[in-house]
């Protein structure tokens, strides 16, 4: 990455995409391939496998819910299927979270090394990643807490609004009010996703984690909210479309497509999701640099390089009080 940071603020949507592409395919392509096969491939496979296995478990649960009571064998069978399903869901969420955070740590750290011009190997990345992962977990848990609180408040406010409209205005306005509140809730949720993504990058590169990283991210996206929203929507919609295609042609395809065609489509979906995940992580990191540049916060490359190489195989985040960021005038 040879672009000056003060010029990063002028990058638009296609400029960010181009910069991410150059990082992945022009710099250390072999290293990113190793990271992809080790971390991102299992993450993508887990996401698609979850759809297939859920399809096998859900019909069993629904089928046994009919005419079941606590004294019949059907109830016992339902309980067994329910326990299996929830154990599977817990295992899926655990492994998906682990590989997701490890992938974020590996890609962001590697791009940071690219930014500073530091040589880095796959072994070095894999030795540093577990240390960064702990900080990312704290940020992720803080996000879960924020989303939970946001959802609770949204539900309470929705119930209050609906009650007021129903009893004091007109029942004809209940549905329109629900639609408006639903749109506002979705907009707020998208905003929280944007904050989380930049907070993950900040957790890797700065002396911040948890709610502190979320606060930094919230300040960073000011002025770049429109660009950040477009990027988040593009990648989430793309991921959803891949999941839908996998669900329709592989999970629900049945015998109409044939085993060979279903396997081929499944592999294509896996490769698309894999590339989307890798490219998305690179985009998040470049967007972080764009936001830093927009706010006139210059990253000291030598300081960042020193901190990335603080200990052999170790990782020490940048300290705000040191030489992490200094303002520059444009």
Beta strands, then each sheet from edge to edge (+ up, - down):
strand 1: 297-299
strand 2: 325-327
sheet 1: 1+ 2-
end
